[in-house]
Amino acid sequence: MKSSILVCEAWRSTHDRPVYTLAETCPECGGQAVNSAPAPYNPEDPHGEYRRALKRRESE
């Protein structure tokens, strides 16, 4: 599910903070706005086993 809250795509290079909007364009610079939500969890993640093993190894 996509979030209806968007963030300016170029906020790291153009703004000093993230600029959130509901419009398709950034209200401050006019740049494109993109989905601000993280990628959804996928139980069939092909690399999940490796990421979890790395996380366990780093925590030890």
All heavy atoms as TSV, in Angstrom:
chain	resi	resn	atom	element	x	y	z
A	1	MET	N	N	0.835	-1.169	0.000
A	1	MET	CA	C	0.000	0.000	0.000
A	1	MET	C	C	0.887	1.241	0.000
A	1	MET	O	O	1.820	1.345	0.770
A	1	MET	CB	C	-0.886	-0.001	1.241
A	1	MET	CG	C	-1.660	1.281	1.372
A	1	MET	SD	S	-2.441	1.515	2.971
A	1	MET	CE	C	-3.842	0.492	2.810
A	2	LYS	N	N	0.582	2.156	-0.882
A	2	LYS	CA	C	1.350	3.392	-0.957
A	2	LYS	C	C	0.782	4.421	0.000
A	2	LYS	O	O	-0.411	4.492	0.229
A	2	LYS	CB	C	1.307	3.950	-2.376
A	2	LYS	CG	C	2.142	3.172	-3.357
A	2	LYS	CD	C	2.099	3.786	-4.717
A	2	LYS	CE	C	2.796	5.112	-4.691
A	2	LYS	NZ	N	2.894	5.753	-5.980
A	3	SER	N	N	1.662	5.203	0.551
A	3	SER	CA	C	1.261	6.288	1.427
A	3	SER	C	C	0.820	7.473	0.577
A	3	SER	O	O	1.321	7.688	-0.522
A	3	SER	CB	C	2.449	6.691	2.292
A	3	SER	OG	O	2.151	7.852	3.014
A	4	SER	N	N	-0.123	8.248	1.082
A	4	SER	CA	C	-0.539	9.444	0.350
A	4	SER	C	C	0.358	10.629	0.684
A	4	SER	O	O	0.263	11.675	0.068
A	4	SER	CB	C	-1.993	9.780	0.661
A	4	SER	OG	O	-2.161	9.993	2.040
A	5	ILE	N	N	1.272	10.454	1.640
A	5	ILE	CA	C	2.218	11.507	1.996
A	5	ILE	C	C	3.466	11.326	1.139
A	5	ILE	O	O	4.059	10.262	1.095
A	5	ILE	CB	C	2.575	11.449	3.491
A	5	ILE	CG1	C	1.329	11.636	4.334
A	5	ILE	CG2	C	3.629	12.499	3.825
A	5	ILE	CD1	C	1.561	11.436	5.804
A	6	LEU	N	N	3.846	12.380	0.456
A	6	LEU	CA	C	5.004	12.354	-0.437
A	6	LEU	C	C	6.101	13.251	0.130
A	6	LEU	O	O	5.840	14.146	0.923
A	6	LEU	CB	C	4.598	12.825	-1.834
A	6	LEU	CG	C	3.446	12.063	-2.484
A	6	LEU	CD1	C	3.060	12.723	-3.797
A	6	LEU	CD2	C	3.807	10.619	-2.717
A	7	VAL	N	N	7.327	12.999	-0.296
A	7	VAL	CA	C	8.470	13.807	0.133
A	7	VAL	C	C	9.223	14.251	-1.125
A	7	VAL	O	O	9.264	13.533	-2.120
A	7	VAL	CB	C	9.380	13.018	1.097
A	7	VAL	CG1	C	10.037	11.846	0.418
A	7	VAL	CG2	C	10.416	13.914	1.745
A	8	CYS	N	N	9.811	15.432	-1.077
A	8	CYS	CA	C	10.576	15.948	-2.215
A	8	CYS	C	C	11.712	14.978	-2.531
A	8	CYS	O	O	12.464	14.574	-1.652
A	8	CYS	CB	C	11.134	17.322	-1.895
A	8	CYS	SG	S	12.131	18.033	-3.224
A	9	GLU	N	N	11.821	14.594	-3.785
A	9	GLU	CA	C	12.817	13.610	-4.209
A	9	GLU	C	C	14.248	14.121	-4.010
A	9	GLU	O	O	15.145	13.349	-3.691
A	9	GLU	CB	C	12.582	13.253	-5.677
A	9	GLU	CG	C	13.458	12.163	-6.203
A	9	GLU	CD	C	13.091	11.782	-7.614
A	9	GLU	OE1	O	12.919	12.679	-8.459
A	9	GLU	OE2	O	12.973	10.576	-7.865
A	10	ALA	N	N	14.453	15.406	-4.153
A	10	ALA	CA	C	15.801	15.972	-4.065
A	10	ALA	C	C	16.028	16.724	-2.761
A	10	ALA	O	O	16.841	17.641	-2.700
A	10	ALA	CB	C	16.026	16.910	-5.246
A	11	TRP	N	N	15.354	16.326	-1.680
A	11	TRP	CA	C	15.467	17.114	-0.455
A	11	TRP	C	C	16.865	17.091	0.130
A	11	TRP	O	O	17.292	18.059	0.739
A	11	TRP	CB	C	14.421	16.689	0.575
A	11	TRP	CG	C	14.701	15.422	1.304
A	11	TRP	CD1	C	14.247	14.184	0.977
A	11	TRP	CD2	C	15.485	15.259	2.485
A	11	TRP	NE1	N	14.695	13.265	1.872
A	11	TRP	CE2	C	15.465	13.887	2.813
A	11	TRP	CE3	C	16.204	16.121	3.297
A	11	TRP	CZ2	C	16.137	13.379	3.914
A	11	TRP	CZ3	C	16.871	15.606	4.392
A	11	TRP	CH2	C	16.824	14.243	4.699
A	12	ARG	N	N	17.626	16.017	-0.067
A	12	ARG	CA	C	18.977	15.956	0.513
A	12	ARG	C	C	19.917	16.970	-0.131
A	12	ARG	O	O	20.788	17.514	0.525
A	12	ARG	CB	C	19.541	14.549	0.372
A	12	ARG	CG	C	18.899	13.570	1.318
A	12	ARG	CD	C	19.494	12.172	1.168
A	12	ARG	NE	N	18.888	11.229	2.071
A	12	ARG	CZ	C	17.808	10.529	1.807
A	12	ARG	NH1	N	17.204	10.645	0.648
A	12	ARG	NH2	N	17.318	9.689	2.702
A	13	SER	N	N	19.720	17.234	-1.405
A	13	SER	CA	C	20.612	18.161	-2.099
A	13	SER	C	C	20.053	19.585	-2.162
A	13	SER	O	O	20.816	20.532	-2.326
A	13	SER	CB	C	20.881	17.661	-3.518
A	13	SER	OG	O	19.675	17.599	-4.254
A	14	THR	N	N	18.750	19.742	-2.023
A	14	THR	CA	C	18.133	21.051	-2.209
A	14	THR	C	C	17.715	21.716	-0.901
A	14	THR	O	O	17.853	22.918	-0.745
A	14	THR	CB	C	16.892	20.919	-3.113
A	14	THR	OG1	O	17.264	20.223	-4.298
A	14	THR	CG2	C	16.337	22.254	-3.499
A	15	HIS	N	N	17.210	20.939	0.049
A	15	HIS	CA	C	16.667	21.487	1.299
A	15	HIS	C	C	17.510	21.031	2.486
A	15	HIS	O	O	18.243	20.058	2.407
A	15	HIS	CB	C	15.220	21.011	1.494
A	15	HIS	CG	C	14.352	21.221	0.295
A	15	HIS	ND1	N	13.920	22.456	-0.130
A	15	HIS	CD2	C	13.839	20.336	-0.596
A	15	HIS	CE1	C	13.179	22.322	-1.199
A	15	HIS	NE2	N	13.111	21.041	-1.510
A	16	ASP	N	N	17.369	21.724	3.601
A	16	ASP	CA	C	18.093	21.330	4.805
A	16	ASP	C	C	17.298	20.342	5.657
A	16	ASP	O	O	17.788	19.881	6.684
A	16	ASP	CB	C	18.482	22.554	5.636
A	16	ASP	CG	C	17.283	23.384	6.054
A	16	ASP	OD1	O	16.191	23.170	5.496
A	16	ASP	OD2	O	17.446	24.248	6.937
A	17	ARG	N	N	16.084	20.015	5.241
A	17	ARG	CA	C	15.231	19.052	5.934
A	17	ARG	C	C	14.279	18.424	4.913
A	17	ARG	O	O	14.077	18.987	3.832
A	17	ARG	CB	C	14.420	19.741	7.033
A	17	ARG	CG	C	13.557	20.857	6.471
A	17	ARG	CD	C	12.644	21.472	7.501
A	17	ARG	NE	N	11.901	22.590	6.940
A	17	ARG	CZ	C	10.937	22.505	6.035
A	17	ARG	NH1	N	10.582	21.332	5.562
A	17	ARG	NH2	N	10.318	23.570	5.589
A	18	PRO	N	N	13.678	17.290	5.221
A	18	PRO	CA	C	12.702	16.706	4.294
A	18	PRO	C	C	11.485	17.626	4.155
A	18	PRO	O	O	11.039	18.223	5.125
A	18	PRO	CB	C	12.298	15.397	4.961
A	18	PRO	CG	C	13.328	15.119	5.974
A	18	PRO	CD	C	13.926	16.427	6.375
A	19	VAL	N	N	10.980	17.744	2.948
A	19	VAL	CA	C	9.799	18.554	2.677
A	19	VAL	C	C	8.679	17.599	2.283
A	19	VAL	O	O	8.740	16.977	1.229
A	19	VAL	CB	C	10.057	19.585	1.555
A	19	VAL	CG1	C	8.807	20.375	1.253
A	19	VAL	CG2	C	11.195	20.507	1.948
A	20	TYR	N	N	7.672	17.472	3.150
A	20	TYR	CA	C	6.553	16.565	2.913
A	20	TYR	C	C	5.389	17.324	2.294
A	20	TYR	O	O	5.182	18.503	2.571
A	20	TYR	CB	C	6.104	15.923	4.223
A	20	TYR	CG	C	7.169	15.040	4.823
A	20	TYR	CD1	C	8.015	15.510	5.812
A	20	TYR	CD2	C	7.343	13.739	4.373
A	20	TYR	CE1	C	9.000	14.708	6.350
A	20	TYR	CE2	C	8.329	12.925	4.901
A	20	TYR	CZ	C	9.153	13.413	5.891
A	20	TYR	OH	O	10.129	12.616	6.413
A	21	THR	N	N	4.616	16.627	1.446
A	21	THR	CA	C	3.489	17.237	0.764
A	21	THR	C	C	2.482	16.169	0.364
A	21	THR	O	O	2.803	14.976	0.368
A	21	THR	CB	C	3.976	18.014	-0.477
A	21	THR	OG1	O	2.862	18.634	-1.107
A	21	THR	CG2	C	4.664	17.095	-1.474
A	22	LEU	N	N	1.302	16.602	0.014
A	22	LEU	CA	C	0.287	15.705	-0.541
A	22	LEU	C	C	0.212	15.864	-2.057
A	22	LEU	O	O	-0.440	15.078	-2.733
A	22	LEU	CB	C	-1.086	15.989	0.083
A	22	LEU	CG	C	-1.191	15.721	1.580
A	22	LEU	CD1	C	-2.556	16.162	2.107
A	22	LEU	CD2	C	-0.957	14.259	1.886
A	23	ALA	N	N	0.893	16.875	-2.585
A	23	ALA	CA	C	0.888	17.139	-4.021
A	23	ALA	C	C	1.955	16.298	-4.729
A	23	ALA	O	O	2.815	15.705	-4.084
A	23	ALA	CB	C	1.154	18.619	-4.267
A	24	GLU	N	N	1.907	16.276	-6.036
A	24	GLU	CA	C	2.874	15.526	-6.835
A	24	GLU	C	C	4.206	16.261	-6.988
A	24	GLU	O	O	5.195	15.685	-7.414
A	24	GLU	CB	C	2.303	15.235	-8.230
A	24	GLU	CG	C	1.092	14.312	-8.209
A	24	GLU	CD	C	1.442	12.900	-7.788
A	24	GLU	OE1	O	2.510	12.401	-8.197
A	24	GLU	OE2	O	0.643	12.296	-7.046
A	25	THR	N	N	4.217	17.561	-6.632
A	25	THR	CA	C	5.445	18.353	-6.733
A	25	THR	C	C	5.757	18.997	-5.385
A	25	THR	O	O	4.868	19.234	-4.564
A	25	THR	CB	C	5.307	19.462	-7.795
A	25	THR	OG1	O	4.212	20.291	-7.453
A	25	THR	CG2	C	5.096	18.873	-9.186
A	26	CYS	N	N	7.024	19.307	-5.178
A	26	CYS	CA	C	7.475	19.951	-3.946
A	26	CYS	C	C	6.967	21.390	-3.918
A	26	CYS	O	O	7.141	22.134	-4.887
A	26	CYS	CB	C	9.005	19.934	-3.889
A	26	CYS	SG	S	9.686	20.835	-2.483
A	27	PRO	N	N	6.359	21.821	-2.805
A	27	PRO	CA	C	5.853	23.193	-2.741
A	27	PRO	C	C	6.955	24.250	-2.657
A	27	PRO	O	O	6.717	25.411	-2.960
A	27	PRO	CB	C	4.993	23.201	-1.478
A	27	PRO	CG	C	5.512	22.088	-0.645
A	27	PRO	CD	C	6.054	21.068	-1.603
A	28	GLU	N	N	8.171	23.856	-2.263
A	28	GLU	CA	C	9.254	24.827	-2.111
A	28	GLU	C	C	10.116	24.973	-3.363
A	28	GLU	O	O	10.500	26.057	-3.728
A	28	GLU	CB	C	10.119	24.459	-0.911
A	28	GLU	CG	C	9.369	24.600	0.399
A	28	GLU	CD	C	10.241	24.336	1.604
A	28	GLU	OE1	O	11.484	24.269	1.465
A	28	GLU	OE2	O	9.685	24.186	2.690
A	29	CYS	N	N	10.464	23.837	-4.018
A	29	CYS	CA	C	11.368	23.923	-5.168
A	29	CYS	C	C	10.713	23.506	-6.475
A	29	CYS	O	O	11.309	23.670	-7.539
A	29	CYS	CB	C	12.625	23.069	-4.923
A	29	CYS	SG	S	12.330	21.292	-4.965
A	30	GLY	N	N	9.526	22.925	-6.418
A	30	GLY	CA	C	8.839	22.505	-7.637
A	30	GLY	C	C	9.310	21.173	-8.177
A	30	GLY	O	O	8.869	20.738	-9.231
A	31	GLY	N	N	10.211	20.494	-7.450
A	31	GLY	CA	C	10.708	19.194	-7.882
A	31	GLY	C	C	9.671	18.102	-7.689
A	31	GLY	O	O	8.624	18.296	-7.071
A	32	GLN	N	N	9.967	16.934	-8.206
A	32	GLN	CA	C	9.061	15.798	-8.112
A	32	GLN	C	C	8.997	15.288	-6.674
A	32	GLN	O	O	9.998	15.246	-5.975
A	32	GLN	CB	C	9.520	14.679	-9.027
A	32	GLN	CG	C	8.601	13.495	-9.025
A	32	GLN	CD	C	9.061	12.404	-9.969
A	32	GLN	OE1	O	10.066	12.547	-10.653
A	32	GLN	NE2	N	8.334	11.323	-10.001
A	33	ALA	N	N	7.803	14.896	-6.235
A	33	ALA	CA	C	7.611	14.315	-4.914
A	33	ALA	C	C	7.412	12.813	-5.073
A	33	ALA	O	O	6.755	12.363	-6.009
A	33	ALA	CB	C	6.409	14.943	-4.229
A	34	VAL	N	N	8.008	12.035	-4.180
A	34	VAL	CA	C	7.936	10.577	-4.259
A	34	VAL	C	C	7.354	10.013	-2.967
A	34	VAL	O	O	7.281	10.695	-1.946
A	34	VAL	CB	C	9.332	9.955	-4.526
A	34	VAL	CG1	C	9.847	10.347	-5.894
A	34	VAL	CG2	C	10.314	10.352	-3.454
A	35	ASN	N	N	6.981	8.751	-3.005
A	35	ASN	CA	C	6.398	8.069	-1.859
A	35	ASN	C	C	7.364	8.129	-0.674
A	35	ASN	O	O	8.540	7.812	-0.798
A	35	ASN	CB	C	6.093	6.626	-2.247
A	35	ASN	CG	C	5.327	5.877	-1.198
A	35	ASN	OD1	O	4.903	6.442	-0.210
A	35	ASN	ND2	N	5.138	4.596	-1.417
A	36	SER	N	N	6.859	8.496	0.504
A	36	SER	CA	C	7.724	8.635	1.675
A	36	SER	C	C	7.745	7.390	2.547
A	36	SER	O	O	8.540	7.305	3.480
A	36	SER	CB	C	7.255	9.818	2.526
A	36	SER	OG	O	5.964	9.549	3.042
A	37	ALA	N	N	6.892	6.418	2.267
A	37	ALA	CA	C	6.809	5.213	3.097
A	37	ALA	C	C	7.930	4.237	2.737
A	37	ALA	O	O	8.351	4.168	1.582
A	37	ALA	CB	C	5.470	4.539	2.908
A	38	PRO	N	N	8.412	3.479	3.706
A	38	PRO	CA	C	9.426	2.463	3.394
A	38	PRO	C	C	8.818	1.324	2.581
A	38	PRO	O	O	7.592	1.184	2.523
A	38	PRO	CB	C	9.873	1.974	4.772
A	38	PRO	CG	C	8.722	2.251	5.657
A	38	PRO	CD	C	8.066	3.492	5.115
A	39	ALA	N	N	9.659	0.540	1.987
A	39	ALA	CA	C	9.170	-0.605	1.223
A	39	ALA	C	C	8.433	-1.555	2.156
A	39	ALA	O	O	8.831	-1.743	3.305
A	39	ALA	CB	C	10.343	-1.321	0.572
A	40	PRO	N	N	7.351	-2.178	1.693
A	40	PRO	CA	C	6.602	-3.079	2.548
A	40	PRO	C	C	7.374	-4.356	2.846
A	40	PRO	O	O	8.246	-4.767	2.083
A	40	PRO	CB	C	5.341	-3.380	1.737
A	40	PRO	CG	C	5.730	-3.141	0.324
A	40	PRO	CD	C	6.767	-2.054	0.364
A	41	TYR	N	N	7.042	-4.973	3.958
A	41	TYR	CA	C	7.663	-6.240	4.338
A	41	TYR	C	C	7.238	-7.315	3.351
A	41	TYR	O	O	6.073	-7.410	2.974
A	41	TYR	CB	C	7.225	-6.622	5.753
A	41	TYR	CG	C	7.607	-8.026	6.125
A	41	TYR	CD1	C	8.922	-8.347	6.407
A	41	TYR	CD2	C	6.660	-9.026	6.167
A	41	TYR	CE1	C	9.284	-9.641	6.748
A	41	TYR	CE2	C	7.014	-10.324	6.502
A	41	TYR	CZ	C	8.317	-10.622	6.788
A	41	TYR	OH	O	8.675	-11.888	7.114
A	42	ASN	N	N	8.170	-8.130	2.928
A	42	ASN	CA	C	7.887	-9.220	2.007
A	42	ASN	C	C	8.342	-10.519	2.658
A	42	ASN	O	O	9.538	-10.739	2.842
A	42	ASN	CB	C	8.632	-8.999	0.687
A	42	ASN	CG	C	8.353	-10.085	-0.317
A	42	ASN	OD1	O	7.599	-11.023	-0.072
A	42	ASN	ND2	N	8.967	-9.979	-1.480
A	43	PRO	N	N	7.419	-11.419	3.015
A	43	PRO	CA	C	7.825	-12.672	3.662
A	43	PRO	C	C	8.648	-13.573	2.754
A	43	PRO	O	O	9.330	-14.473	3.228
A	43	PRO	CB	C	6.504	-13.326	4.052
A	43	PRO	CG	C	5.481	-12.686	3.204
A	43	PRO	CD	C	5.992	-11.310	2.869
A	44	GLU	N	N	8.619	-13.343	1.460
A	44	GLU	CA	C	9.396	-14.146	0.520
A	44	GLU	C	C	10.702	-13.455	0.141
A	44	GLU	O	O	11.254	-13.700	-0.929
A	44	GLU	CB	C	8.564	-14.418	-0.726
A	44	GLU	CG	C	7.306	-15.208	-0.420
A	44	GLU	CD	C	6.359	-15.269	-1.597
A	44	GLU	OE1	O	6.674	-14.692	-2.650
A	44	GLU	OE2	O	5.304	-15.887	-1.447
A	45	ASP	N	N	11.204	-12.588	1.021
A	45	ASP	CA	C	12.434	-11.842	0.774
A	45	ASP	C	C	13.588	-12.818	0.525
A	45	ASP	O	O	13.961	-13.570	1.416
A	45	ASP	CB	C	12.735	-10.962	1.976
A	45	ASP	CG	C	13.970	-10.107	1.798
A	45	ASP	OD1	O	14.554	-10.103	0.696
A	45	ASP	OD2	O	14.359	-9.446	2.769
A	46	PRO	N	N	14.182	-12.810	-0.671
A	46	PRO	CA	C	15.236	-13.770	-0.977
A	46	PRO	C	C	16.533	-13.521	-0.207
A	46	PRO	O	O	17.347	-14.424	-0.061
A	46	PRO	CB	C	15.458	-13.603	-2.476
A	46	PRO	CG	C	14.994	-12.231	-2.780
A	46	PRO	CD	C	13.892	-11.940	-1.801
A	47	HIS	N	N	16.738	-12.312	0.302
A	47	HIS	CA	C	17.973	-11.992	1.009
A	47	HIS	C	C	17.765	-11.814	2.506
A	47	HIS	O	O	18.700	-11.457	3.218
A	47	HIS	CB	C	18.598	-10.722	0.431
A	47	HIS	CG	C	18.846	-10.819	-1.045
A	47	HIS	ND1	N	19.811	-11.626	-1.577
A	47	HIS	CD2	C	18.215	-10.236	-2.089
A	47	HIS	CE1	C	19.784	-11.537	-2.891
A	47	HIS	NE2	N	18.818	-10.698	-3.228
A	48	GLY	N	N	16.559	-12.060	2.997
A	48	GLY	CA	C	16.240	-11.861	4.412
A	48	GLY	C	C	17.112	-12.685	5.336
A	48	GLY	O	O	17.557	-12.214	6.378
A	49	GLU	N	N	17.362	-13.929	4.967
A	49	GLU	CA	C	18.190	-14.811	5.795
A	49	GLU	C	C	19.584	-14.218	5.990
A	49	GLU	O	O	20.136	-14.221	7.086
A	49	GLU	CB	C	18.292	-16.181	5.131
A	49	GLU	CG	C	19.157	-17.164	5.873
A	49	GLU	CD	C	19.286	-18.482	5.129
A	49	GLU	OE1	O	18.501	-18.744	4.200
A	49	GLU	OE2	O	20.202	-19.238	5.485
A	50	TYR	N	N	20.160	-13.670	4.934
A	50	TYR	CA	C	21.512	-13.111	4.998
A	50	TYR	C	C	21.543	-11.821	5.818
A	50	TYR	O	O	22.466	-11.580	6.587
A	50	TYR	CB	C	22.048	-12.859	3.593
A	50	TYR	CG	C	22.055	-14.112	2.769
A	50	TYR	CD1	C	21.175	-14.272	1.709
A	50	TYR	CD2	C	22.928	-15.154	3.065
A	50	TYR	CE1	C	21.170	-15.429	0.959
A	50	TYR	CE2	C	22.932	-16.314	2.321
A	50	TYR	CZ	C	22.048	-16.448	1.267
A	50	TYR	OH	O	22.040	-17.605	0.543
A	51	ARG	N	N	20.513	-10.968	5.659
A	51	ARG	CA	C	20.463	-9.727	6.430
A	51	ARG	C	C	20.313	-10.010	7.920
A	51	ARG	O	O	20.954	-9.371	8.750
A	51	ARG	CB	C	19.313	-8.834	5.954
A	51	ARG	CG	C	19.604	-8.115	4.667
A	51	ARG	CD	C	18.536	-7.107	4.293
A	51	ARG	NE	N	17.286	-7.763	3.930
A	51	ARG	CZ	C	16.243	-7.925	4.720
A	51	ARG	NH1	N	16.259	-7.457	5.941
A	51	ARG	NH2	N	15.154	-8.534	4.307
A	52	ARG	N	N	19.466	-10.986	8.265
A	52	ARG	CA	C	19.293	-11.326	9.675
A	52	ARG	C	C	20.572	-11.912	10.264
A	52	ARG	O	O	20.944	-11.610	11.399
A	52	ARG	CB	C	18.112	-12.284	9.844
A	52	ARG	CG	C	16.767	-11.594	9.632
A	52	ARG	CD	C	15.617	-12.525	9.940
A	52	ARG	NE	N	15.507	-13.630	9.007
A	52	ARG	CZ	C	14.870	-13.595	7.840
A	52	ARG	NH1	N	14.282	-12.470	7.457
A	52	ARG	NH2	N	14.816	-14.645	7.056
A	53	ALA	N	N	21.277	-12.755	9.496
A	53	ALA	CA	C	22.539	-13.330	9.975
A	53	ALA	C	C	23.573	-12.226	10.198
A	53	ALA	O	O	24.297	-12.235	11.200
A	53	ALA	CB	C	23.069	-14.354	8.981
A	54	LEU	N	N	23.645	-11.265	9.298
A	54	LEU	CA	C	24.575	-10.150	9.443
A	54	LEU	C	C	24.222	-9.307	10.669
A	54	LEU	O	O	25.096	-8.900	11.431
A	54	LEU	CB	C	24.563	-9.284	8.188
A	54	LEU	CG	C	25.479	-8.078	8.182
A	54	LEU	CD1	C	26.934	-8.525	8.297
A	54	LEU	CD2	C	25.269	-7.259	6.926
A	55	LYS	N	N	22.938	-9.080	10.882
A	55	LYS	CA	C	22.503	-8.298	12.034
A	55	LYS	C	C	22.859	-9.013	13.343
A	55	LYS	O	O	23.324	-8.382	14.286
A	55	LYS	CB	C	20.985	-8.067	11.954
A	55	LYS	CG	C	20.457	-7.104	12.957
A	55	LYS	CD	C	18.999	-6.825	12.693
A	55	LYS	CE	C	18.459	-5.804	13.665
A	55	LYS	NZ	N	17.072	-5.496	13.411
A	56	ARG	N	N	22.674	-10.330	13.387
A	56	ARG	CA	C	23.049	-11.092	14.579
A	56	ARG	C	C	24.554	-11.024	14.809
A	56	ARG	O	O	25.017	-10.864	15.927
A	56	ARG	CB	C	22.624	-12.569	14.429
A	56	ARG	CG	C	21.165	-12.821	14.753
A	56	ARG	CD	C	20.889	-14.306	14.856
A	56	ARG	NE	N	21.167	-15.037	13.634
A	56	ARG	CZ	C	20.283	-15.268	12.658
A	56	ARG	NH1	N	19.062	-14.814	12.771
A	56	ARG	NH2	N	20.629	-15.936	11.588
A	57	ARG	N	N	25.337	-11.139	13.737
A	57	ARG	CA	C	26.778	-11.111	13.842
A	57	ARG	C	C	27.266	-9.756	14.340
A	57	ARG	O	O	28.201	-9.673	15.147
A	57	ARG	CB	C	27.387	-11.408	12.464
A	57	ARG	CG	C	28.694	-12.148	12.542
A	57	ARG	CD	C	29.228	-12.550	11.192
A	57	ARG	NE	N	28.282	-13.375	10.456
A	57	ARG	CZ	C	28.077	-13.300	9.143
A	57	ARG	NH1	N	28.755	-12.454	8.424
A	57	ARG	NH2	N	27.200	-14.084	8.558
A	58	GLU	N	N	26.657	-8.672	13.878
A	58	GLU	CA	C	27.057	-7.325	14.297
A	58	GLU	C	C	26.693	-7.043	15.745
A	58	GLU	O	O	27.368	-6.274	16.407
A	58	GLU	CB	C	26.415	-6.277	13.390
A	58	GLU	CG	C	26.996	-6.242	12.001
A	58	GLU	CD	C	26.285	-5.295	11.085
A	58	GLU	OE1	O	25.194	-4.792	11.449
A	58	GLU	OE2	O	26.791	-5.039	9.995
A	59	SER	N	N	25.621	-7.664	16.248
A	59	SER	CA	C	25.188	-7.407	17.628
A	59	SER	C	C	26.025	-8.174	18.652
A	59	SER	O	O	25.980	-7.868	19.833
A	59	SER	CB	C	23.710	-7.738	17.799
A	59	SER	OG	O	23.512	-9.136	17.693
A	60	GLU	N	N	26.773	-9.162	18.216
A	60	GLU	CA	C	27.590	-9.954	19.137
A	60	GLU	C	C	28.908	-9.299	19.453
A	60	GLU	O	O	29.421	-8.455	18.907
A	60	GLU	CB	C	27.864	-11.337	18.551
A	60	GLU	CG	C	26.607	-12.152	18.445
A	60	GLU	CD	C	26.838	-13.492	17.754
A	60	GLU	OE1	O	27.931	-13.710	17.166
A	60	GLU	OE2	O	25.924	-14.310	17.778
